[in-house]
Amino acid sequence: MKKTVSFYTLGCKVNQYETNAMEQQFIKNNYEIVENTQKADIYVINTCTVTNMAERKSRQMLRRVKEINPFAVLVVCGCYAQVAKNELEQIPEIDIILGINEKNEIVQIVENYMEKMAEQDKRSQEAEIDDVSKQKEFLDFGDVTYTEKNRAVVKVQDGCNMFCSYCIIPYARGRVRSRKIDSIIKEIEQIAQKGIKEVVITGIHVASY
């Protein structure tokens, strides 16, 4: 029987793209994606930190999914996790905390955690978060063609160099990094082969591509 995974995504289209990428990874590894209102073996909360409302919604969802299935593995990833690791470590419901880059390895990280949990017969909290401020290369998820909508989101850029006094994004996402154009074209061609006729180009600061 397939293990089930549920996603809850907050924030921008970049986060939605990265959720699609993670969902695709789980599907390729024989997991089933279910709605976040359903009982699942694994819940992934892809968080946002741009507004206080987004942070509050992230925290509310963390507790809600554990009420649906107290035995589920709860993964928190994304911008809020990147900048608020210490705060999230104080929430006992969370099993795994991942930053921006770790989304690309989420299946392996979750499977390693579940294997360790089974061997030790107890739960513990783990955190893996890279320092994105030093990252210079765009992290490519490969060809992301999975979408639940009739149009696809394509991420072409990440990060911001502006450091506006009111904005936390450069600290959550790091400096500007652009995706190679060959990779973008290849992904769009794969999307078109699935019959999707519209793509939305997205990034943290698209004008800097």
Disulfide bonds with the S-S distance in Angstrom:
none
